[in-house]
Amino acid sequence: MENELGLRRPFENLLADSARLHGWRFVAEWGAKAGGHRIRPDGTVFDANSLPRGYWESKDSHDDLDREIDRKIRRGYPLGNTIFEDTRRAVLYQNRNQVMQAELSNARDLADLLFRFYSHTEPEIREFEQAVEEFGQRVPDLARGLAHKIAEAHQHNRPFQEAFGKFFALCQVSLNPNLSREAVDEMLV
């Protein structure tokens, strides 16, 4: 059993199990588009938001790993956070640069490889996570502002009052005949 399919299962299991420890999930051979054509890394790790956070490409021990990496790079494989391995050696790329090599028979090397792989966050994802956090902090202020606008519209905006009356009646028929106007206002906010 020296071919890629026979040898890759232990590393695949390692990635699947370690992904779960981070609240992420591992998907084998998930297809993606890169460089105008489809690619199919041997594995993709997705975070809790279903964003791809890392890739894995397995080669067998008879392949020249460096040559295979070059071939995959030319095909457009993602290099934001990708492990290439051949059952003996692994090479980690992050932000399009090779950042480390690990001897897979060395437990410390393997642990360091996995630590770097799972702790890496690509700049776009980091910016997205910061935006989500900032938005979450602003939601109470936005909700108060919207509640104020709705209260003003109830008093001074005739088209809003008519539309709200129809919406309120629909909510009472569809959801609950005892629904209050305040509850519908909260739904709008």
PyMOL commands that set and color helices and strands:
alter all, ss='L'
color gray80, all
select helices_A, chain A and resi 4-7+9-21+65-74+107-119+123-156+158-174+181-188
alter helices_A, ss='H'
color red, helices_A
select strands_A, chain A and resi 25-28+32-34+37-39+43-46+52-58+81-85+89-94+97-103
alter strands_A, ss='S'
color yellow, strands_A
deselect
rebuild
show_as cartoon
